[in-house]
Amino acid sequence: MQWRRNILTGTLLTAVALIGCACAKPYVYPGGSEKTPPSLHDDYAIMDDGYRLPLSRWQEKGACVRVVLAAHGLNDYRNAFKTTGDYLAGLGIYLIAYDQRGFGDSEGFGFWHGSERMAKDLGVMTRLIRAQYPDCPLYALGESMGGAVALSALPYLDPEVQGFILVAPAVWSRSTMPAYQRAALWFAAHTFPDRKFTGESLDIMASDNIEMLRALGRDPKVIKATRADVLYGLGNLMDGAMENPDIGIPRVLLLYGERDEIIPKGPTCTFMEEFAGEPKQRWTVILYPNGYHMLTRDLQAGIVLRDIGDWLLENEPGDTALPPDTADFCPKHWTITHTGAADPDR
C-alpha cells in the first residue's frame, strides 16, 4: 500500500506544482493610442483609437437595395465573404467585410485584441456605414466568431440596424461546456498562453468543399495555428454573446448545418431556446441537413446564398411542415421556419 500512497503523493505534488506554475496571463494585444474621429474609406476604416481595419466591398453600379456589414470567423479574414458578396451584389445588395483585429491584413496578426474592443469595432462600423448609406437599410452578418461579435456588439450598434444574419454563430459558451473543457481552456491560457494549436488531431471536418479548404490552407492570411490565449479570448467572447437577455433587433436570420462539427448542436439549441423565442415572428431559423460549419462555402452554398438573399429582400415563404430529420433537432421543441433548403433540386 505504501507504493500507492507514494504514487498518490507524487501525483498531488505534481498537480500542485503545475497549478503553482499557472501564473502566466493571457495576452491581449493593446489597442491604438491615438484618439481620432472614426472614418470610412474605400478599402479601410479607422476606429476611434486610430486602429486601421482593412476592408473589401462588393457592389455593382446602381441604387443600394440593402447594405450588409460582414464579420468573419476565427482565423479567417474578409475574403471569406467573396462568394457571398458576389452573389448579393447581383441582387443590388452591397456587402462590406472587414478584417477584425488580429486577422487578415490587420496589425497584431495572430494575437487576441479583446472581446469588448472587437464588439465596439463592429458598432463603430455600423455607424460609419449608416452615415455613408443613409437611405439603404443596414444589416449585420456574422459567421461563427463573427456571430458572437455581432451579438456582443448589441450595446454599440447604430440604432437603425434592421437585422442580423447569424451563420453558424459561435455560441458555445462555458456554461454549455463540460467542466474538463473549461478547466483545460483556463489551464492552457494561464500556463503556456503562447502555445499554438492546429486542431489537426481532432479530425474535424469544417466543410465538404475540399477544394475550398485546400485553398484556405495555401492562403497565408488564414491562421493555421491558434494561440492558447486566443482560444481563451474566444471563450470569453462566446460567454458575452450569451449574456445579453434581449436581441432587440427587428429581424434575425439564423443558419445552421446539421453536420456542423465546430459549433455543437447542444449550445446552438440552447441559444435558440433562450433567445429566439420572443417574439418568434422576428426570427427565421433554417437548418441544413447536409450543411457543415462553413455554410456559405459548402458544396451547397448556392442554396444558402439564395436563402440569405431572399430573406434580405423579404421574399420569405410562410411556415411549412418540418421534415422529420429537423422537426426534433433540438431537445426542446422549438418552432422553426424552414425554406425547403433540404430540397436537393434547389
N, C-alpha and C positions, 0 to 999 in steps of 0.2 A: 504493500500500500504506500510505502514511502516514495517509490518511484512515481506513483500517480500524483502525490502531493507535490513532488518536485516539478513535474510537468505543469501542474496547475499553477504553482507559484511562478514558474518561468513564463507561462503564458500571460499571467496577470501583470508581471513586471514589464513584459514586452508591450502590453497594451498601454500601461501607464506611461512608458517611455514614448510611445507613439503619440499618445494624447499630449504629453508634455512638449513634443516637437511641433504640435499643431499650433504654432504661433505665427505662421505666415498670414498675410492678409490678402484677400482677393484684390487684384489691381484694377483700378478704374482710371482709364485714360483721362487726363484733365481736359476740360473744355477750353474754348477760346477765352482770351483775357481782354479782348477789345470789345467794349460795349458799342454797338453800332445799330442803326436802324436796319431791320431786315429788308432784303431786296431780292427780286426775282429776275433772272436773266435768261437768255436763250438756252444755255447749257449748264447753268449752275445757279444756286441760290445762296445767299449769305444770311446766316442766322443772327439772332440778337447778340450773340457773344463773338461775332466775327468769323465763326467757323463756316467753311465752304462745303456745300453739298453738291456734288456733280449730279446732273440730271439729263434725261433724254425725253424728247417729245415725239408723239405720234399723232399727226393731224393732217388732214387734207384740206385743200382750199375750200372755202365756203363757210357758212354760218355754223357756229358751235351749237350742237344739239344738247350735248351733255359734256361735262369735263370730269375726268376721273383722276384722282391722285393715288398712285400705287406705291405700296411699301413692300419690299421683298422679304424673303425668309432668311434664316440663319445661313451664313457662309456664302450667300448668293449676292447678287447686285442688280442694278436696274435693268440689265439686259434680259433678266428673267421674264420681262413683260413684252418682249419683241413680238411674239406671235399674237398676244392679246392686243397690243397696241395696233398692229397692222389690221387685225380684224375689226376692231372698234372704229378705227379711222374710216373704214369703208362705210360705216353707218352714220358718219358725221359726229362721232363721239371722240373728243380729244382725250388722250391719255398722257399723263406726265408721271414719270417714275424717277425716283432719286436714289442715290447710294446713301444708305444710312451710315452713321458714323462707325468707322472701323471696317467698312466693307467696300468692295469695288475700288474706285479711284479716290476714296476719301483718305484724309490724314489719319494716322494711327491704325493702319491696316492690321487686322487680326486681334486687336485689343477690344475689351468691353468699355463702353463710354458712359454707361449708366442708364438705367431704365427710364428714370424721370426725364433725363435730357433727351433721350430718343423720342419719348412721348411729346415733349414740348416742341421738338423739331417738326413733328407731323402737324401739330396745332399751328405753328407759325406758317408752315407750307399752305395749309388750308386758307389762312387769311391772305397770304400773298396771291394765291390763285383766284380767290374771290375778288380781290382788287383788280386783277388783270382781266378777268372774265365776269364782270358783274351781272351780266344778263344770261349767263349759262349755268344751269343747275349743277351743283358740285356734289360728287360722290367720292368716298374713300374706299380703296380696295386694299386689303391686307392679306398677304399669303403667308401662312404658317406663322413665323415670328412676327411678320408684319401685321397679322391679325391681332396678335397680343399687343403690339404697339398701338394699333388703332383703338382698341378697347381701353388701353391705359391713357390714351390721349383725350378721352371724353371731356375732362375739365378745361382743356386748352383749345378745343376746336372752334372754328368760326361758327357762330350760331346758325348760319344758313346752310350748313352741310345737310343734304337731303337724304343721304342713306349710306349704309355700309355694305360692302361686299366682302365677306369673310370666307376665304378659300382655305379649307383645312386649317383653321386657326389654331395657334399654339395655346391651348387652354389646359395643358397638363400641369396644373398647379400642384404644390407639395401636398395639399390636402387630399389629393387623389393618388398620391404615390405611396407605395409600401414603405414602412419605416426604414428598411435596409437601403432603399434607394435614396431616401432623404439623407440618411447618415453618410452614405458613400459620397454623395454630392458635396456635403459640407466638408467632409474629411479631405477630399481631394483638393478643394479650393483653398483650404487652410493649412495644408502641408506642402503641396507642390503646385501652387497656382499656375505656374508657367508650363507645366507638363501638358503635352498635346496628345489628343486622342483622335484617331481616324475613324473609328467605328467599323472598320473592315471586318473585325472578328464577330460582329453582331449578326452578320448575314441578313441584313435588312434591305428590302427592295423598295426604293423610293418611287419608281415608275416602271411601266412596262415598255417605255420608249428607250430602248437600249442605245440607239444611235445618239439620242439627245444626251443621255448620261455620259457616254464616251466623250462627247464634245465638251461637256462641263469638266470632265477630267483633264482635258487638254487646255482649258481656259485658265490662264494664270491669275485672273481676277476672282476666281472661285476658290475659297479657302478649302484646303484639303484636310487639314488637321487643326482641331479646335482646342484652345487653351482650357484648362480646368476652370479657371475663374470666369471665362466667358460662359461656360455651361452653367456655372453658379449664377451668374448675372441673368441668364435666360430664365432660370428658375424663379428668380425674384420678379422678373418681368411677367411671367405667367401667373404668379401669385397676385400681382397687382391687377392683371386683366380680369381676374375672377372676383375681385373685391368690390367692384362697382355695383351697387344694388339696382341700378336702372340704366338701361342703354340710352334711353331718351332720344333716339334717332327716329325720324318719321318712318323709314323703311329699312329693312335689313334682309340681305340675301346670304344664306349660309350654305356652302357647298362642302360635301364630304364624301370621300370614296370609301366604300366598304372594305376595300383591300389596303387601306392606309396602314402601313407598318411603322410610321413615325409618330403620329399622334394617336394614341389608343382610342378605341371606341368608348370605353367607360368614361373618361374625362369629357369627351365630346358630348355624350348623353347627359352627363351632369350639367354641363354648360347649357344645353338646350332646356333641360328641365327647370333649371334655376333662373334663367334669364330670358328665355324666349317665349314664355307663356303669357305675359300680359303686356299690351294686348296682342293677341295672336294675329290679328289681321295685318299687322305691320311686318310680320315675318314670313319669309318664304324659305323653306329648307328643302334642298334637293340632295338625295342620296344617289350615288352612282354605284351599282352593284359591281361593276368591273373597274371602278376607279381606284387609283393609288393616291399617294400623297401629292404628287405634282400634277394636279388635275388639268391645269391649263396647258400642260406639255405632254400629257399621256398620249397614247395612241388614239384615244377617243376624245382628244382635246377639241375637235370641231363641235362635238355635242355640247361640251361645257361652255365654249365661247358663244355658241348660239344662245344658250340659256342666259348667259350674262347679258348679251346684247338685248334679248327680248325683255329681260327684267328692267334694264335701264330705260328702255323705250316704253315700259309699262304695257308690253304685249303679253301679259300674264294670263295663262289659262285658269279656269276655275278649278276648285279642288277635284281630284279624281280618286278613284279607289286605289289603294296602295297595292303593289304587287306583294305576294306572300313573303318574299325574301326581305322586304323592307318594313312591312307592317309591324313586325315585332323586333325591330332593330334595337331599340332601347329597352332596358329592363322595365321601365315605367312607360305606359302607353302615352305617346305624345303625338298630337295631330301634325302631320307633315303634308305640306303642299308639294306635289310631285308633278313634274312637267313631262313625264313619259320618257325621261332620258335613258331608261333601261332598254328602250327600243333600239335594236342594233341597226335598223334602217335609217335612223335619223342622221 
